[in-house]
Structure formats: structure tokens, C-alpha cells
Amino acid sequence: MARVFRVGTRGSKLALAQTEWVINALKEKLPNLKVEKVIIKTKGDVIVDRPLREVTGKGFFVKEIEAALLRGEIDFAVHSLKDMPTELPDGLTIAALCNRVDPRDVLVVRGWSGNDEGLERVISLLPENPKVGTSSLRRQAQLKHNFPNWQLCELRGNVDTRLRKLDEGLYDAVVVAAAGLIRLGLQDRIACFLPVEVCCPAAGQGVLAVEARQDDGETLDLLKRVDEFNVRVEVEAERAATRALGAGCHSAIGALARLNGQELSLWVTVAEPNGERIWRHFAKATLQNDPSTWLEEAQKLGIKSAQALLNEGAIVR
């Protein structure tokens, strides 16, 4: 009898859409594959009345799912990579990194529906001191620096909850990840994409991470089918930079890598939480002809970029 693989996921629309993408990608390669979804509530789903920075502990959105993996209650799990700490629990591994959609942050404006109009045009249409919602300290710090007249307000909840609060008039605009809107077919809500120089994304933003037990060879072999090497190279550079900076769960740090052929570009930003000071670094490397060295080269680029920021006086809180 064929094995039924159990995949753990959060129950939000976005989490289910991400999990469905992985299942469909696997079934394209193995049409007879049997997969069962197991919905698991995480701490992040339960505690919704406090800002994220006030909640201590790593793995706010993944810890309970990882515990189920370690207990053998599920065989693999699908996460948004940016929700995962850089260090995994013993016995677990990221078996696949895949389906990176646009990693940038975006501005969604109340009453706006249409194509990306560009940041300057959108800002010109906002009130003089707009109320802008976001729960991310990384976003808040960069936005405070670039737009000191904005009233930045706490905003928690799933994508549909955030959009509902915006539409109800609690905010003039909200800042969210483009990836969530794109995966839910809501890209027409995007008023404009925020350039990396304005709001550098979180490391791993827009990437799906599929986690499994290190000793489950059958599942690891299965998940290799959806792993994307180019995505893994980008993620290695981003997460190496944040590790080298000593970033915590709520540090105001952004990192974005883009691989084009053999050219790897990396933007890293460190901001003080109050937005007063910000440090940015851009680096580029041409990778060797042998792809077997690319992950190591990406890691070195991330570490080198982090060190350059620290040498410039960047303060990581």
C-alpha cells in the first residue's frame, strides 16, 4: 500500500495556498502521490492582540508545527521561509526551498485598485500624515527613516484581516509582502512596490520552505523534486548576512539576494528601531563556473556584507 504523506500547515488562506502549491508541484512529478493536510495552530495564530516585538521566543509561527514533525505526527511542513529562525531544531532540515515570488514589500492604499503606479505618485495621493499599518519592526524602522510624517500603526492578522481593517477605514494604507497578495490572487490591491532602497525585505521573503526530519530518507527524496537550486543560493546569501549580524527575531534587518546567471547581487540594510539611523550595503559577486561552489560563495558574500556594515558602525538591536 502506497504511503500517505502528511503535510503540516497553518490554517490561514495564505498558508493553505502555499501548501497546495507544494502538493500540486509534487503531484505534477508523481501523479499517484497521496498527501493529507494537517492543520496546526501556532503561537502566532493564537496571540493576535500584541505587537510581534513584545512576544519573546523563536519560531513564533512555526514552533508547534516543528514539534509535530519531531513527534512523527506529520512528515513534512510548508512554511513562509521568513517566518523561520536561521537555526533549526536538532533533527530537522529544510528539504526544499522553492517558488520564490516577488520578494518586495508593497503599499496597499484604501480605495485603490489597479496597477503599480510608482511610489512618488502613490505618496502624492495619500493624506498629509497618513496612518500606515504594519506590525514588522523592520518595516517600521525603514519607513520612519524615509517617511517621518507617516503615522505608523500596529497591524496584526492574516492577509485578509489586514485588508479588511484597511477597507474599514482604520488605516490609510498598509505595508505587506507582495508574495502573500500574489499567491492569493490579490495583486490588483497593490498600489506600488517599495524599492529595496526604501524598504529592504526580510531574508527569505517570498520563498516557500519545506521542512522535514533528517532521518526520513523517503520524504527527503520526495521533496528534492521541488527544491530550486537558484532559490537556495539566494537564501544562503541572505541568511548568512543576518546570522553574521547577530540578528534576533525582531531585529530591524533586511536582506535581499538576486541571482542572474552567474551574477549574485545582495542588498543588506540595518536600521535603528526608531528610524533615526540606517545603514545600507550593496555587494555583487560573479560565481564560479562550477555550481557546486555557489552555496559557499553565497555564504561568503553574506558574511562579507555583514562585516562591512558592522565596520561602518551598524548597530543591531
Secondary structure, DSSP 4 states (H G I P E B T S, - for coil): -PPEEEEEE-SSHHHHHHHHHHHHHHHHH-TT-EEEEEE---HHHH--SS-GGGS-SS-TTTHHHHHHHHTTS-SEEEEEGGGS-SSPPTTEEEEEEE------EEEEETT--SS---HHHHHHHS-SS-EEE---HHHHHHHHHH-TTSEEE---S-HHHHHHHHHTTS-SEEEEEHHHHHHTT-GGG--EEPPTTTSPPPTTTT-EEEEEETT-HHHHHHHGGG--HHHHHHHHHHHHHHHHTT--TT--EEEEEEEETTEEEEEEEEE-TTSS-EEEEEEEEEPPS-GGGHHHHHHHHHHHHHHHHHHTT----
